[in-house]
Amino acid sequence: MLESLTLLLICQLTGEVVVRFLDIPLPGPVLGMVLLFAGLLIRRGVPKPLQDTAGGLLSHLSLLFVPAGVGVMLHVTRIQDAWLAIGASLVLSTLIAVGVTAGTMILFGRLSGTRDSDGEDR
Amino acid sequence: METAQLGQIWVYLATNPLLHLTLTLIAYLGGSKLYRMSGMNPLLNPVLIAVIAVVAILSLTGTNYEQYFEGAQFVHFLLGPATVALAIPLYNQIDRVRRSLPALLASIIMGSLSASLSAIGIAWALGAGPVLLATVAPKSVTTPIAMGISDALGGLPSLTAVMVILTGVIGAMLGPPLLNLLRIRDWRARGLAIGVAAHGIGTARAMQVNEVAGAFSGLAMGLNALATAILLPILWSWLFG
């Protein structure tokens, strides 16, 4: 577990350094994800401890957004002043993005005639 | 005498990261419990419940955000390694990803453009000024990169972080019912849509529902961050330059 966590941190650190060094407009962790992905492709498999550590981290992914979310308390007045513009923009554009993304994927699937797993949830 | 002692204990706790770290975990566990007890009702999103609970407690105790963040930063920090870890579910789905690569890239680019353009357009139509527009524009992108884009466009990065969380909660709440309404049952398409529109919060939810959806959602989140970081600044200078 310690090795796996260290590996994740090394990937992130490498990502942060490369992003800054080459002035790439990307967050370091995203490049770190690309690096780890490339490493897994070369190695052709996920070591069991890494699978477990990643599973543990990712099963509580939403917890990690709580501290940033609490930052809402810094912006109460600004949000109150423009609540309609903010609220309508967030809700509608999120629905539009969901529809457009899924729609494009389905359209492409129909065009190329490939179908995959079905599912539904609430 | 006793109240003086309680006062001292409070002073100790309020300046120590332990209290607010524990508070964050308890609020989240409570939120998750409510969410599960409700049969995973999307309206009872655990992040939303936890944020409301923490904000309420901080307001009642007169604690400011900086003090809270002293403790909460340990949780916040894990966002980085967790983002890196998304490579693993992605790798586990490599065959599916390979088979649908062109469709996948087209969907993510369309999703990225529609998310930022519609956010800018709607906020502009309702009277938002340039600072607010720049703050809202990257809201579908995962927190750290959205803050970077917001800064580059002249927005307020810390307010963008809040927009990103709100967007994630909205997407996790309203995305799945919309997809059901549109009769989209393909787990790949569902995952992509949630990942593009609602980044990590949507991905967290997708991961609980289905492994394929979770992997595609994580992939969409990463590629959308990439696409938006490249496309939005170009779009912005074209619109307002």
Contacts between the chains, C-beta under 8 A, distances in Angstrom:
chain1	res1	chain2	res2	distance
A	5	B	81	6.9
A	8	B	81	4.2
A	8	B	84	4.8
A	8	B	85	5.7
A	9	B	81	5.9
A	11	B	84	4.7
A	11	B	87	8.0
A	12	B	80	4.8
A	12	B	81	5.9
A	12	B	83	7.6
A	12	B	84	5.0
A	15	B	84	7.4
A	25	B	148	7.1
A	25	B	149	7.8
A	25	B	152	7.4
A	25	B	229	4.7
A	25	B	230	7.0
A	25	B	233	7.4
A	26	B	145	6.7
A	26	B	225	7.2
A	26	B	226	6.4
A	26	B	229	5.7
A	27	B	83	7.6
A	27	B	142	7.4
A	27	B	144	4.2
A	27	B	145	4.2
A	27	B	148	6.5
A	27	B	225	6.8
A	28	B	80	7.3
A	28	B	144	8.0
A	29	B	79	7.3
A	29	B	80	4.5
A	29	B	81	7.6
A	29	B	83	3.7
A	29	B	84	5.6
A	29	B	144	6.7
A	30	B	83	6.3
A	30	B	142	7.6
A	30	B	145	6.6
A	30	B	222	5.5
A	30	B	225	5.3
A	30	B	226	6.7
A	32	B	80	7.5
A	32	B	83	7.0
A	32	B	84	4.1
A	33	B	83	5.7
A	33	B	84	5.1
A	33	B	85	7.8
A	33	B	86	5.4
A	33	B	87	4.7
A	33	B	90	7.8
A	33	B	222	5.7
A	34	B	87	7.5
A	34	B	222	7.6
A	36	B	84	5.5
A	36	B	85	7.8
A	36	B	87	3.9
A	36	B	88	7.6
A	37	B	87	4.0
A	37	B	90	6.0
A	37	B	91	6.0
A	40	B	87	6.3
A	40	B	88	7.3
A	40	B	91	4.3
A	41	B	91	7.2
A	41	B	94	7.5
A	46	B	88	5.6
A	46	B	91	6.1
A	46	B	92	6.9
A	50	B	88	6.7
A	51	B	88	6.4
A	53	B	85	7.4
A	54	B	85	3.9
A	54	B	88	4.2
A	54	B	89	7.7
A	55	B	88	7.8
A	57	B	78	6.8
A	57	B	81	6.4
A	57	B	82	4.7
A	57	B	85	5.0
A	58	B	82	6.3
A	58	B	85	5.7
A	58	B	86	7.1
A	58	B	88	7.8
A	58	B	89	7.0
A	58	B	204	7.8
A	58	B	207	6.3
A	59	B	207	7.6
A	60	B	28	7.9
A	61	B	82	5.7
A	61	B	200	5.7
A	61	B	201	8.0
A	61	B	203	6.6
A	61	B	204	4.0
A	61	B	207	7.1
A	62	B	28	7.7
A	62	B	45	7.9
A	62	B	46	5.7
A	62	B	47	4.9
A	62	B	200	7.5
A	62	B	201	5.7
A	62	B	204	4.0
A	62	B	205	7.5
A	63	B	24	7.7
A	63	B	25	7.4
A	63	B	28	4.6
A	63	B	46	7.8
A	63	B	47	8.0
A	63	B	50	7.7
A	63	B	75	6.4
A	64	B	75	5.9
A	64	B	76	6.9
A	64	B	78	5.2
A	64	B	79	4.7
A	64	B	82	5.8
A	64	B	200	7.5
A	65	B	47	5.3
A	65	B	79	7.5
A	65	B	143	7.1
A	65	B	165	5.6
A	65	B	168	6.6
A	65	B	200	6.4
A	65	B	201	5.8
A	66	B	24	5.4
A	66	B	27	6.9
A	66	B	28	5.6
A	66	B	47	6.1
A	66	B	50	4.8
A	66	B	51	6.1
A	66	B	54	6.8
A	66	B	72	7.2
A	66	B	75	6.6
A	67	B	24	6.4
A	67	B	68	7.8
A	67	B	69	6.4
A	67	B	72	3.6
A	67	B	73	6.9
A	67	B	75	5.5
A	67	B	76	4.1
A	68	B	76	6.4
A	68	B	143	5.5
A	68	B	161	4.6
A	68	B	162	7.5
A	68	B	164	7.4
A	68	B	165	5.8
A	69	B	47	6.0
A	69	B	48	8.0
A	69	B	50	7.6
A	69	B	51	4.0
A	69	B	162	6.9
A	69	B	165	4.0
A	70	B	51	5.6
A	70	B	54	5.0
A	70	B	55	5.9
A	70	B	58	7.3
A	70	B	65	6.8
A	70	B	68	6.3
A	70	B	72	6.9
A	71	B	65	6.2
A	71	B	158	5.8
A	71	B	161	5.5
A	71	B	162	5.4
A	72	B	51	6.7
A	72	B	55	6.6
A	72	B	162	4.7
A	72	B	165	7.6
A	72	B	166	7.9
A	73	B	55	5.2
A	73	B	58	6.6
A	73	B	59	7.2
A	73	B	65	5.6
A	74	B	65	5.3
A	74	B	158	6.2
A	74	B	159	7.9
A	74	B	162	8.0
A	75	B	156	7.9
A	75	B	158	7.2
A	75	B	159	4.9
A	75	B	162	5.8
A	78	B	156	7.9
A	78	B	159	6.4
A	79	B	159	7.9
A	79	B	162	7.7
A	82	B	127	7.7
A	82	B	128	5.9
A	82	B	132	5.8
A	84	B	126	5.6
A	85	B	122	7.6
A	85	B	123	4.7
A	85	B	126	3.8
A	85	B	127	5.9
A	85	B	128	4.2
A	85	B	132	6.8
A	86	B	123	7.0
A	86	B	128	7.6
A	86	B	132	7.4
A	86	B	136	6.7
A	86	B	163	7.3
A	88	B	122	5.5
A	88	B	123	7.7
A	88	B	126	5.9
A	89	B	118	7.8
A	89	B	119	5.0
A	89	B	120	8.0
A	89	B	122	4.3
A	89	B	123	3.9
A	89	B	126	7.1
A	89	B	128	7.4
A	89	B	136	5.4
A	90	B	119	7.2
A	90	B	136	7.3
A	90	B	139	6.4
A	90	B	163	6.5
A	90	B	166	5.6
A	90	B	167	5.4
A	90	B	170	5.8
A	91	B	170	5.7
A	91	B	174	7.3
A	92	B	118	6.5
A	92	B	122	5.4
A	93	B	114	7.7
A	93	B	115	5.8
A	93	B	116	8.0
A	93	B	118	3.9
A	93	B	119	3.9
A	93	B	122	6.1
A	93	B	139	7.7
A	93	B	140	7.6
A	94	B	115	7.4
A	94	B	140	7.1
A	94	B	167	5.5
A	94	B	170	4.9
A	94	B	171	4.9
A	94	B	174	6.9
A	94	B	175	7.3
A	94	B	197	5.0
A	94	B	198	6.7
A	95	B	174	6.2
A	95	B	175	7.9
A	95	B	178	5.7
A	95	B	197	7.9
A	96	B	114	5.4
A	96	B	115	7.3
A	96	B	118	4.5
A	97	B	111	5.2
A	97	B	114	5.3
A	97	B	115	3.7
A	97	B	118	7.2
A	97	B	140	5.8
A	97	B	171	7.9
A	97	B	193	7.5
A	97	B	196	5.8
A	97	B	197	3.9
A	98	B	171	6.6
A	98	B	174	7.8
A	98	B	175	4.7
A	98	B	178	5.5
A	98	B	179	6.7
A	98	B	193	4.5
A	98	B	194	6.9
A	98	B	196	7.8
A	98	B	197	4.6
A	98	B	198	7.8
A	99	B	178	6.6
A	99	B	182	6.4
A	99	B	193	7.5
A	100	B	110	5.3
A	100	B	111	5.7
A	100	B	114	4.1
A	101	B	107	5.0
A	101	B	108	7.0
A	101	B	110	6.5
A	101	B	111	3.4
A	101	B	114	7.6
A	101	B	189	7.7
A	101	B	192	5.4
A	101	B	193	4.1
A	101	B	196	4.5
A	101	B	197	6.7
A	101	B	220	7.3
A	102	B	107	7.5
A	102	B	179	6.0
A	102	B	182	6.8
A	102	B	184	4.7
A	102	B	189	4.5
A	102	B	190	6.5
A	102	B	192	6.8
A	102	B	193	3.8
A	103	B	182	7.4
A	103	B	184	7.8
A	104	B	103	7.5
A	104	B	106	5.6
A	104	B	107	4.1
A	104	B	110	4.5
A	104	B	111	7.2
A	105	B	100	7.7
A	105	B	103	5.6
A	105	B	104	7.1
A	105	B	107	4.2
A	105	B	186	7.1
A	105	B	188	6.6
A	105	B	189	3.9
A	105	B	192	5.5
A	105	B	193	7.4
A	106	B	184	6.0
A	106	B	186	6.5
A	106	B	189	5.4
A	108	B	100	7.8
A	108	B	102	6.9
A	108	B	103	3.3
A	108	B	106	5.9
A	108	B	107	7.0
A	109	B	100	7.3
A	109	B	103	6.0
A	109	B	186	6.7
A	109	B	189	7.4
A	112	B	102	7.9
A	112	B	103	6.9
A	114	B	99	6.7
A	114	B	100	6.8
A	115	B	186	7.4
A	116	B	96	6.9
A	116	B	99	7.9
A	116	B	100	7.4
A	116	B	186	5.7
A	116	B	187	7.1
A	116	B	188	5.6
A	116	B	212	7.9
A	117	B	186	6.9
A	117	B	187	4.8
A	117	B	188	7.4
A	117	B	212	5.8
A	118	B	185	4.3
A	118	B	186	6.6
A	118	B	187	7.3
A	119	B	185	5.7
A	119	B	186	7.7
A	119	B	187	4.6
A	119	B	190	6.8
A	119	B	209	7.8
A	119	B	210	5.6
A	119	B	212	7.9
A	119	B	213	7.0
A	120	B	180	6.0
A	120	B	185	5.6
A	121	B	176	5.6
A	121	B	180	7.9
A	121	B	209	4.8
A	121	B	210	7.4
A	122	B	40	7.4
A	122	B	41	7.9
A	122	B	42	6.8
A	122	B	176	6.1
A	122	B	177	6.8
A	122	B	180	7.3
